[in-house]
Amino acid sequence: MLHLDIQTHRGMTAWSWGGVTVRASASLQNKAGETIWTSKSYKASPNGTNGFNTARTTAGKIVKEMQHRFR
């Protein structure tokens, strides 16, 4: 089972332009409910380099980590 932990924060900072900052991590659990893998926690603030899409950016970082880990 894949478990996602997502936290959002809306705030006005010099770099967020009033958008939503997202922090996300993921973990995999076996059928017994035991955690067999946990990702790093990734954070993205809205800016022009990520198209102001912080959810896609953090999800992409988690997927990239999983691809590297489970090759």
PDB file with one MODEL, atoms N, CA, C and O in Angstrom:
MODEL        1
ATOM      1  N   MET A   1       0.844  -1.153   0.000  1.00  0.00           N
ATOM      2  CA  MET A   1       0.000   0.000   0.000  1.00  0.00           C
ATOM      3  C   MET A   1       0.900   1.230   0.000  1.00  0.00           C
ATOM      4  O   MET A   1       1.910   1.280   0.702  1.00  0.00           O
ATOM      5  N   LEU A   2       0.520   2.207  -0.790  1.00  0.00           N
ATOM      6  CA  LEU A   2       1.241   3.467  -0.860  1.00  0.00           C
ATOM      7  C   LEU A   2       0.525   4.477   0.027  1.00  0.00           C
ATOM      8  O   LEU A   2      -0.680   4.688  -0.108  1.00  0.00           O
ATOM      9  N   HIS A   3       1.262   5.093   0.924  1.00  0.00           N
ATOM     10  CA  HIS A   3       0.708   6.099   1.820  1.00  0.00           C
ATOM     11  C   HIS A   3       1.400   7.429   1.534  1.00  0.00           C
ATOM     12  O   HIS A   3       2.628   7.517   1.563  1.00  0.00           O
ATOM     13  N   LEU A   4       0.604   8.463   1.257  1.00  0.00           N
ATOM     14  CA  LEU A   4       1.154   9.789   1.006  1.00  0.00           C
ATOM     15  C   LEU A   4       0.845  10.696   2.183  1.00  0.00           C
ATOM     16  O   LEU A   4      -0.279  10.712   2.684  1.00  0.00           O
ATOM     17  N   ASP A   5       1.832  11.442   2.621  1.00  0.00           N
ATOM     18  CA  ASP A   5       1.647  12.446   3.664  1.00  0.00           C
ATOM     19  C   ASP A   5       1.874  13.803   3.010  1.00  0.00           C
ATOM     20  O   ASP A   5       2.987  14.120   2.591  1.00  0.00           O
ATOM     21  N   ILE A   6       0.818  14.598   2.927  1.00  0.00           N
ATOM     22  CA  ILE A   6       0.887  15.881   2.237  1.00  0.00           C
ATOM     23  C   ILE A   6       0.454  16.984   3.180  1.00  0.00           C
ATOM     24  O   ILE A   6      -0.586  16.891   3.832  1.00  0.00           O
ATOM     25  N   GLN A   7       1.260  18.022   3.244  1.00  0.00           N
ATOM     26  CA  GLN A   7       0.939  19.196   4.048  1.00  0.00           C
ATOM     27  C   GLN A   7       1.018  20.413   3.138  1.00  0.00           C
ATOM     28  O   GLN A   7       1.929  20.530   2.319  1.00  0.00           O
ATOM     29  N   THR A   8       0.060  21.315   3.288  1.00  0.00           N
ATOM     30  CA  THR A   8       0.068  22.533   2.487  1.00  0.00           C
ATOM     31  C   THR A   8       0.086  23.747   3.398  1.00  0.00           C
ATOM     32  O   THR A   8      -0.368  23.708   4.542  1.00  0.00           O
ATOM     33  N   HIS A   9       0.620  24.814   2.858  1.00  0.00           N
ATOM     34  CA  HIS A   9       0.662  26.068   3.605  1.00  0.00           C
ATOM     35  C   HIS A   9       0.476  27.210   2.620  1.00  0.00           C
ATOM     36  O   HIS A   9       1.216  27.331   1.643  1.00  0.00           O
ATOM     37  N   ARG A  10      -0.504  28.032   2.883  1.00  0.00           N
ATOM     38  CA  ARG A  10      -0.713  29.214   2.042  1.00  0.00           C
ATOM     39  C   ARG A  10      -0.164  30.409   2.804  1.00  0.00           C
ATOM     40  O   ARG A  10      -0.544  30.664   3.946  1.00  0.00           O
ATOM     41  N   GLY A  11       0.708  31.115   2.172  1.00  0.00           N
ATOM     42  CA  GLY A  11       1.283  32.273   2.829  1.00  0.00           C
ATOM     43  C   GLY A  11       1.881  33.224   1.823  1.00  0.00           C
ATOM     44  O   GLY A  11       2.126  32.867   0.670  1.00  0.00           O
ATOM     45  N   MET A  12       2.103  34.393   2.258  1.00  0.00           N
ATOM     46  CA  MET A  12       2.696  35.396   1.388  1.00  0.00           C
ATOM     47  C   MET A  12       4.143  35.615   1.813  1.00  0.00           C
ATOM     48  O   MET A  12       4.426  36.185   2.866  1.00  0.00           O
ATOM     49  N   THR A  13       5.040  35.150   0.970  1.00  0.00           N
ATOM     50  CA  THR A  13       6.460  35.382   1.198  1.00  0.00           C
ATOM     51  C   THR A  13       7.037  35.984  -0.072  1.00  0.00           C
ATOM     52  O   THR A  13       6.359  36.064  -1.096  1.00  0.00           O
ATOM     53  N   ALA A  14       8.252  36.392  -0.002  1.00  0.00           N
ATOM     54  CA  ALA A  14       8.892  37.011  -1.169  1.00  0.00           C
ATOM     55  C   ALA A  14       8.970  36.055  -2.348  1.00  0.00           C
ATOM     56  O   ALA A  14       8.947  36.496  -3.497  1.00  0.00           O
ATOM     57  N   TRP A  15       9.062  34.756  -2.089  1.00  0.00           N
ATOM     58  CA  TRP A  15       9.237  33.794  -3.184  1.00  0.00           C
ATOM     59  C   TRP A  15       7.966  33.017  -3.516  1.00  0.00           C
ATOM     60  O   TRP A  15       7.924  32.373  -4.565  1.00  0.00           O
ATOM     61  N   SER A  16       6.930  33.041  -2.682  1.00  0.00           N
ATOM     62  CA  SER A  16       5.741  32.227  -2.962  1.00  0.00           C
ATOM     63  C   SER A  16       4.668  32.971  -3.738  1.00  0.00           C
ATOM     64  O   SER A  16       3.793  32.330  -4.322  1.00  0.00           O
ATOM     65  N   TRP A  17       4.698  34.272  -3.767  1.00  0.00           N
ATOM     66  CA  TRP A  17       3.743  35.086  -4.506  1.00  0.00           C
ATOM     67  C   TRP A  17       2.317  34.779  -4.083  1.00  0.00           C
ATOM     68  O   TRP A  17       1.396  34.911  -4.889  1.00  0.00           O
ATOM     69  N   GLY A  18       2.116  34.369  -2.825  1.00  0.00           N
ATOM     70  CA  GLY A  18       0.779  34.101  -2.315  1.00  0.00           C
ATOM     71  C   GLY A  18       0.228  32.741  -2.679  1.00  0.00           C
ATOM     72  O   GLY A  18      -0.947  32.481  -2.424  1.00  0.00           O
ATOM     73  N   GLY A  19       1.029  31.856  -3.267  1.00  0.00           N
ATOM     74  CA  GLY A  19       0.568  30.527  -3.662  1.00  0.00           C
ATOM     75  C   GLY A  19       0.645  29.544  -2.515  1.00  0.00           C
ATOM     76  O   GLY A  19       0.864  29.922  -1.364  1.00  0.00           O
ATOM     77  N   VAL A  20       0.461  28.285  -2.844  1.00  0.00           N
ATOM     78  CA  VAL A  20       0.447  27.218  -1.845  1.00  0.00           C
ATOM     79  C   VAL A  20       1.783  26.483  -1.861  1.00  0.00           C
ATOM     80  O   VAL A  20       2.224  26.002  -2.905  1.00  0.00           O
ATOM     81  N   THR A  21       2.422  26.400  -0.700  1.00  0.00           N
ATOM     82  CA  THR A  21       3.634  25.612  -0.535  1.00  0.00           C
ATOM     83  C   THR A  21       3.218  24.201  -0.126  1.00  0.00           C
ATOM     84  O   THR A  21       2.352  24.028   0.732  1.00  0.00           O
ATOM     85  N   VAL A  22       3.837  23.195  -0.742  1.00  0.00           N
ATOM     86  CA  VAL A  22       3.485  21.803  -0.475  1.00  0.00           C
ATOM     87  C   VAL A  22       4.701  21.069   0.057  1.00  0.00           C
ATOM     88  O   VAL A  22       5.800  21.210  -0.478  1.00  0.00           O
ATOM     89  N   ARG A  23       4.505  20.280   1.114  1.00  0.00           N
ATOM     90  CA  ARG A  23       5.518  19.371   1.635  1.00  0.00           C
ATOM     91  C   ARG A  23       4.907  17.980   1.573  1.00  0.00           C
ATOM     92  O   ARG A  23       3.791  17.771   2.050  1.00  0.00           O
ATOM     93  N   ALA A  24       5.632  17.023   0.987  1.00  0.00           N
ATOM     94  CA  ALA A  24       5.071  15.686   0.807  1.00  0.00           C
ATOM     95  C   ALA A  24       6.139  14.614   1.002  1.00  0.00           C
ATOM     96  O   ALA A  24       7.323  14.831   0.745  1.00  0.00           O
ATOM     97  N   SER A  25       5.688  13.467   1.461  1.00  0.00           N
ATOM     98  CA  SER A  25       6.532  12.276   1.560  1.00  0.00           C
ATOM     99  C   SER A  25       5.639  11.064   1.295  1.00  0.00           C
ATOM    100  O   SER A  25       4.412  11.162   1.320  1.00  0.00           O
ATOM    101  N   ALA A  26       6.264   9.944   1.046  1.00  0.00           N
ATOM    102  CA  ALA A  26       5.511   8.724   0.749  1.00  0.00           C
ATOM    103  C   ALA A  26       6.133   7.549   1.487  1.00  0.00           C
ATOM    104  O   ALA A  26       7.315   7.568   1.831  1.00  0.00           O
ATOM    105  N   SER A  27       5.325   6.538   1.723  1.00  0.00           N
ATOM    106  CA  SER A  27       5.839   5.300   2.300  1.00  0.00           C
ATOM    107  C   SER A  27       5.094   4.126   1.688  1.00  0.00           C
ATOM    108  O   SER A  27       3.929   4.237   1.306  1.00  0.00           O
ATOM    109  N   LEU A  28       5.786   3.003   1.603  1.00  0.00           N
ATOM    110  CA  LEU A  28       5.186   1.755   1.122  1.00  0.00           C
ATOM    111  C   LEU A  28       5.048   0.808   2.300  1.00  0.00           C
ATOM    112  O   LEU A  28       5.962   0.660   3.111  1.00  0.00           O
ATOM    113  N   GLN A  29       3.888   0.168   2.380  1.00  0.00           N
ATOM    114  CA  GLN A  29       3.632  -0.796   3.444  1.00  0.00           C
ATOM    115  C   GLN A  29       3.261  -2.144   2.830  1.00  0.00           C
ATOM    116  O   GLN A  29       2.606  -2.207   1.790  1.00  0.00           O
ATOM    117  N   ASN A  30       3.691  -3.219   3.491  1.00  0.00           N
ATOM    118  CA  ASN A  30       3.305  -4.548   3.026  1.00  0.00           C
ATOM    119  C   ASN A  30       1.904  -4.882   3.551  1.00  0.00           C
ATOM    120  O   ASN A  30       1.286  -4.067   4.235  1.00  0.00           O
ATOM    121  N   LYS A  31       1.407  -6.077   3.231  1.00  0.00           N
ATOM    122  CA  LYS A  31       0.042  -6.458   3.623  1.00  0.00           C
ATOM    123  C   LYS A  31      -0.145  -6.521   5.127  1.00  0.00           C
ATOM    124  O   LYS A  31      -1.266  -6.385   5.619  1.00  0.00           O
ATOM    125  N   ALA A  32       0.933  -6.725   5.861  1.00  0.00           N
ATOM    126  CA  ALA A  32       0.858  -6.787   7.323  1.00  0.00           C
ATOM    127  C   ALA A  32       0.845  -5.392   7.946  1.00  0.00           C
ATOM    128  O   ALA A  32       0.714  -5.254   9.162  1.00  0.00           O
ATOM    129  N   GLY A  33       0.983  -4.355   7.106  1.00  0.00           N
ATOM    130  CA  GLY A  33       0.977  -2.989   7.621  1.00  0.00           C
ATOM    131  C   GLY A  33       2.337  -2.480   8.050  1.00  0.00           C
ATOM    132  O   GLY A  33       2.439  -1.401   8.633  1.00  0.00           O
ATOM    133  N   GLU A  34       3.383  -3.242   7.768  1.00  0.00           N
ATOM    134  CA  GLU A  34       4.736  -2.835   8.133  1.00  0.00           C
ATOM    135  C   GLU A  34       5.306  -1.931   7.048  1.00  0.00           C
ATOM    136  O   GLU A  34       5.161  -2.213   5.858  1.00  0.00           O
ATOM    137  N   THR A  35       5.943  -0.862   7.452  1.00  0.00           N
ATOM    138  CA  THR A  35       6.557   0.059   6.498  1.00  0.00           C
ATOM    139  C   THR A  35       7.836  -0.562   5.969  1.00  0.00           C
ATOM    140  O   THR A  35       8.723  -0.926   6.741  1.00  0.00           O
ATOM    141  N   ILE A  36       7.930  -0.682   4.647  1.00  0.00           N
ATOM    142  CA  ILE A  36       9.113  -1.280   4.028  1.00  0.00           C
ATOM    143  C   ILE A  36       9.988  -0.249   3.320  1.00  0.00           C
ATOM    144  O   ILE A  36      11.131  -0.543   2.969  1.00  0.00           O
ATOM    145  N   TRP A  37       9.459   0.958   3.107  1.00  0.00           N
ATOM    146  CA  TRP A  37      10.229   2.030   2.486  1.00  0.00           C
ATOM    147  C   TRP A  37       9.576   3.364   2.795  1.00  0.00           C
ATOM    148  O   TRP A  37       8.350   3.473   2.808  1.00  0.00           O
ATOM    149  N   THR A  38      10.392   4.379   3.043  1.00  0.00           N
ATOM    150  CA  THR A  38       9.911   5.737   3.269  1.00  0.00           C
ATOM    151  C   THR A  38      10.767   6.699   2.464  1.00  0.00           C
ATOM    152  O   THR A  38      11.994   6.603   2.476  1.00  0.00           O
ATOM    153  N   SER A  39      10.131   7.617   1.772  1.00  0.00           N
ATOM    154  CA  SER A  39      10.862   8.603   0.980  1.00  0.00           C
ATOM    155  C   SER A  39      11.363   9.734   1.875  1.00  0.00           C
ATOM    156  O   SER A  39      11.007   9.832   3.050  1.00  0.00           O
ATOM    157  N   LYS A  40      12.180  10.563   1.295  1.00  0.00           N
ATOM    158  CA  LYS A  40      12.549  11.814   1.943  1.00  0.00           C
ATOM    159  C   LYS A  40      11.330  12.721   1.915  1.00  0.00           C
ATOM    160  O   LYS A  40      10.377  12.458   1.182  1.00  0.00           O
ATOM    161  N   SER A  41      11.352  13.766   2.691  1.00  0.00           N
ATOM    162  CA  SER A  41      10.287  14.757   2.665  1.00  0.00           C
ATOM    163  C   SER A  41      10.702  15.856   1.686  1.00  0.00           C
ATOM    164  O   SER A  41      11.787  16.424   1.804  1.00  0.00           O
ATOM    165  N   TYR A  42       9.834  16.148   0.727  1.00  0.00           N
ATOM    166  CA  TYR A  42      10.133  17.148  -0.291  1.00  0.00           C
ATOM    167  C   TYR A  42       9.224  18.350  -0.132  1.00  0.00           C
ATOM    168  O   TYR A  42       8.051  18.216   0.216  1.00  0.00           O
ATOM    169  N   LYS A  43       9.776  19.529  -0.391  1.00  0.00           N
ATOM    170  CA  LYS A  43       9.021  20.771  -0.255  1.00  0.00           C
ATOM    171  C   LYS A  43       9.180  21.572  -1.540  1.00  0.00           C
ATOM    172  O   LYS A  43      10.264  21.627  -2.121  1.00  0.00           O
ATOM    173  N   ALA A  44       8.093  22.187  -1.973  1.00  0.00           N
ATOM    174  CA  ALA A  44       8.151  23.060  -3.147  1.00  0.00           C
ATOM    175  C   ALA A  44       7.311  24.300  -2.884  1.00  0.00           C
ATOM    176  O   ALA A  44       6.166  24.216  -2.438  1.00  0.00           O
ATOM    177  N   SER A  45       7.897  25.436  -3.166  1.00  0.00           N
ATOM    178  CA  SER A  45       7.186  26.709  -3.097  1.00  0.00           C
ATOM    179  C   SER A  45       6.898  27.157  -4.524  1.00  0.00           C
ATOM    180  O   SER A  45       7.697  26.893  -5.423  1.00  0.00           O
ATOM    181  N   PRO A  46       5.779  27.824  -4.747  1.00  0.00           N
ATOM    182  CA  PRO A  46       5.422  28.232  -6.111  1.00  0.00           C
ATOM    183  C   PRO A  46       6.399  29.261  -6.666  1.00  0.00           C
ATOM    184  O   PRO A  46       6.744  30.242  -6.006  1.00  0.00           O
ATOM    185  N   ASN A  47       6.831  29.012  -7.885  1.00  0.00           N
ATOM    186  CA  ASN A  47       7.697  29.962  -8.572  1.00  0.00           C
ATOM    187  C   ASN A  47       7.633  29.668 -10.068  1.00  0.00           C
ATOM    188  O   ASN A  47       6.991  28.704 -10.486  1.00  0.00           O
ATOM    189  N   GLY A  48       8.275  30.469 -10.849  1.00  0.00           N
ATOM    190  CA  GLY A  48       8.232  30.314 -12.301  1.00  0.00           C
ATOM    191  C   GLY A  48       8.904  29.057 -12.813  1.00  0.00           C
ATOM    192  O   GLY A  48       8.530  28.557 -13.873  1.00  0.00           O
ATOM    193  N   THR A  49       9.889  28.528 -12.092  1.00  0.00           N
ATOM    194  CA  THR A  49      10.586  27.341 -12.585  1.00  0.00           C
ATOM    195  C   THR A  49       9.744  26.083 -12.481  1.00  0.00           C
ATOM    196  O   THR A  49       9.978  25.128 -13.221  1.00  0.00           O
ATOM    197  N   ASN A  50       8.753  26.059 -11.566  1.00  0.00           N
ATOM    198  CA  ASN A  50       7.884  24.883 -11.472  1.00  0.00           C
ATOM    199  C   ASN A  50       6.478  25.186 -11.985  1.00  0.00           C
ATOM    200  O   ASN A  50       5.544  24.424 -11.738  1.00  0.00           O
ATOM    201  N   GLY A  51       6.333  26.287 -12.690  1.00  0.00           N
ATOM    202  CA  GLY A  51       5.043  26.639 -13.262  1.00  0.00           C
ATOM    203  C   GLY A  51       3.989  26.918 -12.205  1.00  0.00           C
ATOM    204  O   GLY A  51       2.792  26.842 -12.485  1.00  0.00           O
ATOM    205  N   PHE A  52       4.425  27.242 -10.989  1.00  0.00           N
ATOM    206  CA  PHE A  52       3.530  27.508  -9.857  1.00  0.00           C
ATOM    207  C   PHE A  52       2.685  26.289  -9.490  1.00  0.00           C
ATOM    208  O   PHE A  52       1.660  26.426  -8.822  1.00  0.00           O
ATOM    209  N   ASN A  53       3.109  25.098  -9.922  1.00  0.00           N
ATOM    210  CA  ASN A  53       2.393  23.862  -9.622  1.00  0.00           C
ATOM    211  C   ASN A  53       3.221  23.058  -8.614  1.00  0.00           C
ATOM    212  O   ASN A  53       4.007  22.190  -8.991  1.00  0.00           O
ATOM    213  N   THR A  54       3.030  23.361  -7.343  1.00  0.00           N
ATOM    214  CA  THR A  54       3.851  22.751  -6.296  1.00  0.00           C
ATOM    215  C   THR A  54       3.498  21.292  -6.049  1.00  0.00           C
ATOM    216  O   THR A  54       4.371  20.503  -5.688  1.00  0.00           O
ATOM    217  N   ALA A  55       2.236  20.918  -6.235  1.00  0.00           N
ATOM    218  CA  ALA A  55       1.840  19.516  -6.039  1.00  0.00           C
ATOM    219  C   ALA A  55       2.528  18.619  -7.061  1.00  0.00           C
ATOM    220  O   ALA A  55       3.050  17.561  -6.709  1.00  0.00           O
ATOM    221  N   ARG A  56       2.532  19.037  -8.323  1.00  0.00           N
ATOM    222  CA  ARG A  56       3.187  18.243  -9.364  1.00  0.00           C
ATOM    223  C   ARG A  56       4.685  18.139  -9.099  1.00  0.00           C
ATOM    224  O   ARG A  56       5.288  17.086  -9.309  1.00  0.00           O
ATOM    225  N   THR A  57       5.275  19.224  -8.642  1.00  0.00           N
ATOM    226  CA  THR A  57       6.712  19.238  -8.381  1.00  0.00           C
ATOM    227  C   THR A  57       7.090  18.259  -7.276  1.00  0.00           C
ATOM    228  O   THR A  57       8.039  17.490  -7.434  1.00  0.00           O
ATOM    229  N   THR A  58       6.362  18.276  -6.158  1.00  0.00           N
ATOM    230  CA  THR A  58       6.695  17.358  -5.060  1.00  0.00           C
ATOM    231  C   THR A  58       6.405  15.910  -5.447  1.00  0.00           C
ATOM    232  O   THR A  58       7.175  15.015  -5.101  1.00  0.00           O
ATOM    233  N   ALA A  59       5.312  15.670  -6.157  1.00  0.00           N
ATOM    234  CA  ALA A  59       5.001  14.303  -6.604  1.00  0.00           C
ATOM    235  C   ALA A  59       6.086  13.803  -7.547  1.00  0.00           C
ATOM    236  O   ALA A  59       6.492  12.643  -7.470  1.00  0.00           O
ATOM    237  N   GLY A  60       6.554  14.667  -8.430  1.00  0.00           N
ATOM    238  CA  GLY A  60       7.620  14.288  -9.356  1.00  0.00           C
ATOM    239  C   GLY A  60       8.909  13.922  -8.647  1.00  0.00           C
ATOM    240  O   GLY A  60       9.613  13.002  -9.063  1.00  0.00           O
ATOM    241  N   LYS A  61       9.219  14.637  -7.580  1.00  0.00           N
ATOM    242  CA  LYS A  61      10.425  14.327  -6.807  1.00  0.00           C
ATOM    243  C   LYS A  61      10.299  12.967  -6.120  1.00  0.00           C
ATOM    244  O   LYS A  61      11.267  12.209  -6.064  1.00  0.00           O
ATOM    245  N   ILE A  62       9.123  12.658  -5.604  1.00  0.00           N
ATOM    246  CA  ILE A  62       8.908  11.354  -4.956  1.00  0.00           C
ATOM    247  C   ILE A  62       9.012  10.235  -5.982  1.00  0.00           C
ATOM    248  O   ILE A  62       9.655   9.217  -5.725  1.00  0.00           O
ATOM    249  N   VAL A  63       8.389  10.413  -7.137  1.00  0.00           N
ATOM    250  CA  VAL A  63       8.454   9.391  -8.190  1.00  0.00           C
ATOM    251  C   VAL A  63       9.891   9.179  -8.645  1.00  0.00           C
ATOM    252  O   VAL A  63      10.311   8.043  -8.867  1.00  0.00           O
ATOM    253  N   LYS A  64      10.645  10.259  -8.783  1.00  0.00           N
ATOM    254  CA  LYS A  64      12.049  10.139  -9.191  1.00  0.00           C
ATOM    255  C   LYS A  64      12.852   9.342  -8.165  1.00  0.00           C
ATOM    256  O   LYS A  64      13.680   8.509  -8.533  1.00  0.00           O
ATOM    257  N   GLU A  65      12.604   9.601  -6.868  1.00  0.00           N
ATOM    258  CA  GLU A  65      13.284   8.839  -5.826  1.00  0.00           C
ATOM    259  C   GLU A  65      12.911   7.351  -5.902  1.00  0.00           C
ATOM    260  O   GLU A  65      13.768   6.478  -5.764  1.00  0.00           O
ATOM    261  N   MET A  66      11.617   7.081  -6.126  1.00  0.00           N
ATOM    262  CA  MET A  66      11.169   5.683  -6.223  1.00  0.00           C
ATOM    263  C   MET A  66      11.796   4.985  -7.429  1.00  0.00           C
ATOM    264  O   MET A  66      12.193   3.824  -7.331  1.00  0.00           O
ATOM    265  N   GLN A  67      11.890   5.677  -8.561  1.00  0.00           N
ATOM    266  CA  GLN A  67      12.515   5.090  -9.742  1.00  0.00           C
ATOM    267  C   GLN A  67      13.980   4.761  -9.477  1.00  0.00           C
ATOM    268  O   GLN A  67      14.472   3.714  -9.899  1.00  0.00           O
ATOM    269  N   HIS A  68      14.662   5.636  -8.792  1.00  0.00           N
ATOM    270  CA  HIS A  68      16.070   5.412  -8.467  1.00  0.00           C
ATOM    271  C   HIS A  68      16.225   4.237  -7.499  1.00  0.00           C
ATOM    272  O   HIS A  68      17.140   3.426  -7.640  1.00  0.00           O
ATOM    273  N   ARG A  69      15.341   4.154  -6.536  1.00  0.00           N
ATOM    274  CA  ARG A  69      15.426   3.128  -5.492  1.00  0.00           C
ATOM    275  C   ARG A  69      15.049   1.744  -5.994  1.00  0.00           C
ATOM    276  O   ARG A  69      15.669   0.757  -5.597  1.00  0.00           O
ATOM    277  N   PHE A  70      14.038   1.649  -6.866  1.00  0.00           N
ATOM    278  CA  PHE A  70      13.485   0.355  -7.258  1.00  0.00           C
ATOM    279  C   PHE A  70      13.813  -0.021  -8.702  1.00  0.00           C
ATOM    280  O   PHE A  70      13.003  -0.673  -9.361  1.00  0.00           O
ATOM    281  N   ARG A  71      14.946   0.364  -9.192  1.00  0.00           N
ATOM    282  CA  ARG A  71      15.373  -0.028 -10.548  1.00  0.00           C
ATOM    283  C   ARG A  71      15.619  -1.481 -10.649  1.00  0.00           C
ATOM    284  O   ARG A  71      15.982  -1.973 -11.717  1.00  0.00           O
TER     285      ARG A  71
ENDMDL
END
